[in-house]
C-alpha cells in the first residue's frame, strides 16, 4: 500500500474501530484510541515531505488500480505542489481537534471521534484523487460525517444548520457531476484528470463547464453571495466541527478551482476572471464589514473566514505567480489561524456556555495565559507581519497590484477591516475590568488546552517567520498551472 493510501485509510480504519467500541463506559479508551489513530494518521503523512521532489510539476507518490472496469474508473492517487501541503495539514488539524474535544464531548464519544477520523481520511482523498469520479466520490462523502457532527453534537438549531449545509453543497455538486460525465464522454471514456487538462474544448463547452464547476466550488469556499450557509453552520456546530470546517473543508472548494476550472477551461477562465475578481473583492470588503456588526463571536469569525477565503480566490484569478502562490499560502495559513480562533472561542464556551460578546469583559484578569494566546491569534487573523496570516495576504496584495493597482488597493483595505473587527472583539471580550460573576469565576486554561493552543501558535509563528518550505513545494506546479491557463484549448 502506498503512502497516500495509508494517509487516507489509516484514520478511516481507526474510525470504524471506534464505532465498534460502542459503549459509553469505554469513553476513556475511545478517546485514547482516537488520539492514537489521529497521531498514526499524521505520522504516515510525514514521509511525503522527505520524499517530495520540488523540481517537478508532475504528480508524485502515484498509485493507480482499476476500480470500476466497465466505466474505466481508476483508484488513481497522487499529489503535486498544489495539493501536497493539504495532506499533512488535514492530519495535523485532526490531531488538534481530537485533543481539544477531550473533555467537552461526553455523549456518544466514539461516534464523535469516529466521524472526525473518517472525515480526515475522506478529505485527504479529495486532495489526492487524480481520477474525476474518485474525486467526486470523496468530495461528496465528506458531507456525511460533517452533516452528522453538526446534526448530533450541534447547538439548538443544529438540524436547520445541518440541512442547509447539506442542501447547499449537494446542489452545487450535482452540476459538477454533469460536467464530469460530459468530460468523460468527450474524452472517449476517460476519467483521468490529466487527460481532461490536455483535451481541446469549444468556447461554449468551456463556459458551461466553468460555471458547472463554479456552482460546486464557490458554495464550498464559500464565495459571496452563496456564503450564507456558513455562519449558520459555524454557530450551531460543536467547536471541533467549526475548526475542521474552517481549517480544511472550505479549502476543498478553492482547490477544485485549481484542479478543474482553470486547467480544463482556460479560455472561459480568462473570459470570466473579471467576475471572479469582483465576487472576491465583495467578499473581502463587504463581508468584512458584516463581521464588524456581529454580536456572536463564532459568527464574527465565520464571516472573517469568508473574507479571508476571498483573498484566496482573488489570488487565483489574477493569473500571476505571486497571486496563485499567495492564495495557496493563505489557504494553509487560514487553516492554522481560523482553527485556533474557533478553538479559543470553544475554551470560553466550555466554561460560560455563551458565545455572545456582551457576556464577557475583562477575561484577561482571570485567564491571563489564555488571553495571551487569544491576542496572538487575533493578531494573526489581522495579518500581523511574522505570523502566518500575513504571508499569504501580502503575496496576494502584491500580485493584485501587479495585475491592477485598484484591485490591489481594494484588497489592501480589507486588512484595515480585518484589524477592526478582530481587535474590537478582543477589546470587548478580554480587556477592561471584570464585567460579571461568570467572568470572575473563570479558571485559566489547563495543561491540555495550553498544549493545543501552544502547538497552533508555534505553527502560526513558524509559517510567518519562515514560509520558504511551504512556497518551495508549490513554485513549479504554480508555474505549470499558469502556463495551462495562458494557453488556448479552442479546437
Secondary structure, DSSP 8 states (H G I E B T S, - for coil): --HHHHHHHHHHHHHHHHHHS--GGGHHHHHHHHHHHHHHHHHHHHHHHHH--TT--S-EEEEEEEEEGGGTEEEEEEE-TTTHHHHHHHHHHHHHHHHHTTTT--SSHHHHHHHHHHHHHHHHHHHHB-BHHHHHHHHHHHHHHHHHHHHHHS-TTHHHHHHHHHHHHHHHHHHHHHHHHHHHHHTTS--BHHHHHH----HHHHHHHHHHHHHHHHHHHT-TTTTHHHHHHHHHS-HHHHHHIIIIIHHHHHHHIIIIIHHHSHHHHHHTHHHHHHHHHHHHHHHHHHHHT--BHHHHHHHHHHHHHHHHHHHHTT-SHHHHHHHHHHHHHHHHHHHHHHHHHHHHHHHH---BGGG---HHHH-HHHHHHHHHHHHHHHT-TTSHHHHHHHHHHHHHHHH-HHHHHHHHHHHHHHHHHHHHHHHHHHSSS--SHHHHT-----HHHHHHHHHHHHHHHHHHH-THHHHHHHHHHHHHHHHHHHS----
